[in-house]
Amino acid sequence: MGTAAAQDFSNIKVERVAVGLRYAEGPAWSTEGFLLFSDTVTNKLHKFFPGKGESESSEVPGGPIGNAYDAQGRLYTCEFRERRVTRTSHANKTNGKVDVLASKFEGKRFNAPNDIAVRRDGQVYFTDPAFGEQQDHRELDFYGVFHITPKGELEALAKSKTRPNGVALSPNGRILYVTDSDARLIRAYDLDRNGAGTGERVVVDKIDGVPDGIRTDEKGNLWVAAKTLVVYSPQGQLLGQLELAETPSNLAFGDPDLETLFITARTTVYRVRIGVKGSSQHQPTQN
């Protein structure tokens, strides 16, 4: 296998597309032509329309953080205050129907669902760490990576004493990647056709800073929000990094060609045209 090409950020233009937020997280690109993201402190979901600007979308009292769209364009949201995962049908409309997909595991409430990914066939994966005062209300004695099948069946794909955070799928949907904020590494799991995960392994360790959100591009490279934005090959080779004015929290590929990276970073959302196409595994089917 050849050596992966380094990512050159020397001539990259970084734009601020949203400012004045309290804690931006959970960016997700909609094929309706906008970026959705959470402001976790204010319980708000916002939309950014390229060429038009930002507009406030809706209030989610449950505390929206991680977001993802499925192939049908339905919105999945981790609500850390209500400690549950919801799905909103007709997510781009104002009257979307909200269903609670999961709120408990074996009779105990989740810690604080954080980030989420949906495979093209409807398999859902989310992380359940606990940060800050969330630790005071835990009922589970582990931090989990969970899997929800299209039929609504829930299983713990992984149980850990350290906290998983970001979650992403490989371009073919056969590998699940999970960042660990305590161990400062990325784990990978092989996924079968039914969505079950096996073969846990570490693909990147000793990450500088606290790894948070993660995404993959069409070649399977890993884009990670940590102390800086860092890029690794699927084999764990460091390919490049991009420093921002604020510490990044999460990221998503967007614009119609998926060659723009939207990065949430505390009070700001950044937009970077990188000329690298994101994995379509994270995107709704184009109408």
C-alpha positions in Angstrom: 0.0 0.0 0.0 1.4 3.4 -1.0 2.1 6.2 1.4 -0.9 8.5 1.9 -0.6 12.1 0.6 -0.2 14.8 3.2 -2.9 17.4 3.4 -1.6 20.9 2.6 -3.5 23.7 4.5 -0.9 26.5 3.8 -3.2 28.4 1.3 -6.5 27.5 2.9 -9.0 30.4 3.4 -10.8 30.1 6.7 -14.2 32.0 6.9 -16.4 32.7 9.9 -20.0 32.0 9.0 -21.6 32.1 12.5 -20.3 34.0 15.6 -21.5 34.9 19.1 -22.5 31.3 20.0 -22.2 29.9 23.5 -21.0 26.5 22.6 -21.3 25.3 19.0 -21.5 21.6 18.3 -23.1 18.9 16.1 -22.8 20.2 12.5 -24.7 18.3 9.9 -25.2 19.1 6.2 -28.7 18.9 4.7 -29.3 18.3 1.0 -31.9 21.0 1.4 -28.8 23.3 1.1 -28.0 24.3 4.6 -25.8 23.5 7.6 -27.6 22.6 10.8 -25.7 22.9 14.1 -26.4 23.1 17.8 -25.7 25.8 20.3 -25.7 23.5 23.3 -25.8 26.1 26.1 -28.9 27.9 24.7 -30.7 24.7 23.6 -31.0 26.0 20.1 -30.6 24.4 16.6 -29.4 26.9 14.0 -29.2 26.8 10.2 -26.6 28.4 8.0 -27.5 28.9 4.3 -24.4 29.5 2.1 -24.9 32.8 0.3 -27.7 33.9 2.6 -26.3 33.7 6.1 -27.5 32.2 9.4 -31.0 32.0 10.8 -32.2 30.5 14.0 -34.0 27.2 13.5 -35.7 25.9 16.6 -35.4 25.4 20.3 -34.8 21.9 21.7 -35.2 22.0 25.5 -33.7 18.6 25.8 -30.3 20.0 25.0 -29.3 19.3 21.4 -25.6 18.4 20.8 -24.8 15.8 18.1 -26.9 15.7 14.9 -27.0 13.5 11.8 -29.3 13.0 8.8 -30.4 9.6 7.5 -30.8 8.6 3.8 -34.4 9.9 4.0 -33.4 13.3 5.3 -34.7 12.7 8.8 -32.8 14.4 11.6 -31.3 12.5 14.5 -30.3 14.4 17.6 -28.5 13.6 20.8 -30.2 15.5 23.6 -27.8 15.5 26.5 -30.1 17.2 29.1 -33.0 14.8 28.5 -30.4 12.0 28.1 -32.1 10.6 25.0 -31.8 10.2 21.2 -34.6 11.6 19.0 -35.5 11.5 15.3 -37.4 14.3 13.6 -39.3 13.4 10.5 -39.6 16.1 7.8 -36.7 17.7 9.7 -36.4 20.7 7.4 -40.0 21.7 8.1 -41.4 23.5 11.1 -43.9 20.9 12.0 -41.6 17.8 12.1 -42.8 14.8 14.1 -40.3 14.0 16.9 -39.9 10.3 18.0 -37.8 9.2 21.0 -35.6 6.4 19.7 -33.8 5.6 22.9 -33.7 7.0 26.5 -32.7 4.0 28.6 -30.5 0.9 28.5 -31.6 -2.1 30.5 -33.9 0.2 32.5 -31.3 2.8 33.3 -31.1 6.3 31.8 -28.3 7.1 29.5 -25.4 9.3 30.8 -25.6 12.1 28.2 -25.8 11.1 24.5 -23.2 13.1 22.7 -22.6 12.3 19.0 -24.4 10.2 16.4 -23.9 8.7 12.9 -26.5 6.9 10.7 -25.5 4.3 8.1 -27.2 4.3 4.7 -29.2 1.2 5.7 -30.6 2.9 8.8 -28.2 1.5 11.4 -27.7 4.2 14.1 -24.6 4.6 16.3 -24.2 7.1 19.2 -21.8 7.7 22.1 -22.8 8.2 25.7 -20.1 9.9 27.8 -20.7 12.3 30.7 -18.9 15.6 31.2 -18.9 18.1 34.0 -22.1 17.9 36.2 -23.5 15.1 33.9 -21.3 12.8 36.0 -23.4 13.5 39.1 -26.5 11.9 37.6 -25.2 8.7 36.1 -27.2 5.5 36.4 -25.0 3.4 34.1 -21.7 2.2 35.5 -20.0 2.5 32.1 -19.6 4.9 29.2 -21.1 3.4 26.1 -21.1 3.2 22.3 -24.6 2.2 21.3 -26.3 0.7 18.2 -29.9 1.1 17.3 -31.2 -1.1 14.5 -33.8 0.0 11.9 -36.3 -2.0 13.9 -35.5 0.0 17.0 -33.5 -2.7 18.8 -30.8 -1.2 21.1 -27.5 -2.8 22.0 -24.3 -1.7 23.7 -21.6 -2.0 21.0 -18.9 -1.1 23.5 -18.6 -0.4 27.2 -15.7 1.6 28.6 -14.3 3.2 31.7 -13.1 6.1 29.5 -15.3 8.5 27.7 -16.2 8.0 24.0 -17.1 11.2 22.2 -17.2 11.6 18.4 -18.4 8.9 16.0 -18.1 8.4 12.3 -18.5 5.8 9.6 -16.0 4.8 6.9 -17.1 5.6 3.3 -18.4 2.0 2.8 -20.1 1.9 6.1 -18.1 -1.2 7.3 -16.0 0.5 9.9 -17.2 2.6 12.9 -14.7 5.1 14.3 -15.0 6.5 17.8 -12.8 9.1 19.5 -12.0 8.7 23.2 -11.6 12.0 25.0 -9.9 10.5 28.1 -7.5 8.1 26.4 -6.9 10.6 23.6 -7.2 8.0 20.8 -9.5 6.7 18.1 -10.9 3.2 18.1 -12.3 1.3 15.2 -14.9 -1.4 15.0 -15.8 -3.7 12.1 -19.5 -3.6 11.2 -21.4 -6.5 9.6 -24.5 -6.2 7.4 -26.7 -6.2 10.5 -24.8 -3.3 12.0 -23.2 -5.3 14.8 -19.6 -4.3 15.7 -16.6 -6.5 16.4 -12.8 -6.4 16.2 -12.2 -3.4 18.5 -8.8 -1.8 17.9 -6.9 1.5 18.3 -6.1 3.2 15.0 -4.7 6.5 16.3 -3.3 7.2 19.8 -1.5 10.0 21.6 -3.6 12.7 20.0 -2.6 16.2 20.9 -5.5 17.7 22.8 -8.9 16.2 23.6 -10.3 14.5 20.5 -14.0 15.3 20.0 -15.9 15.2 16.6 -14.7 13.1 13.7 -15.6 12.6 10.1 -14.3 10.7 7.1 -13.6 11.8 3.5 -14.2 9.7 0.4 -10.8 8.1 0.7 -11.4 7.0 4.3 -9.1 9.6 5.9 -10.1 10.7 9.4 -10.7 14.3 10.1 -10.7 15.0 13.8 -11.4 18.0 16.0 -8.8 18.0 18.8 -6.4 20.7 19.9 -6.4 21.6 16.2 -8.1 20.1 13.3 -6.0 17.0 12.4 -6.2 14.5 9.5 -5.1 10.9 9.6 -5.0 8.1 7.1 -7.1 5.0 7.7 -3.9 3.4 8.9 -3.3 6.2 11.5 -0.6 8.2 9.7 -0.8 11.9 10.4 -1.5 13.8 7.2 -1.8 17.4 8.3 -3.4 19.8 10.7 -5.1 23.2 10.6 -5.0 25.6 13.5 -8.0 27.8 14.2 -8.5 30.8 16.5 -10.6 28.6 18.8 -10.4 24.9 19.8 -12.6 22.9 17.4 -15.4 20.8 18.8 -16.9 19.1 15.7 -17.0 19.1 11.9 -19.0 18.2 8.9 -18.4 18.1 5.1 -21.0 20.2 3.2 -21.9 22.3 0.2 -23.5 20.4 -2.7 -20.1 18.9 -3.7 -19.2 18.0 -0.1 -15.8 19.7 -0.6 -16.3 22.3 2.2 -15.5 21.6 5.8 -17.7 23.3 8.4 -16.1 23.4 11.8 -17.8 24.2 15.1 -15.4 25.8 17.6 -16.9 27.1 20.8 -18.4 30.5 19.8 -17.8 30.3 16.1 -18.6 28.1 13.0 -15.9 28.1 10.4 -16.2 27.3 6.7 -13.1 26.0 4.8 -13.1 25.0 1.1 -10.6 22.2 1.1 -11.0 20.5 -2.3 -11.4 17.1 -0.6 -14.8 15.4 -0.9 -16.4 14.1 2.3 -17.8 10.6 2.6 -21.4 10.5 1.4 -22.1 7.9 4.1 -23.0 10.9 6.4 -25.4 12.5 3.8 -29.0 12.2 2.9 -29.9 10.9 -0.5 -29.9 13.7 -3.0 -33.4 14.5 -4.3 
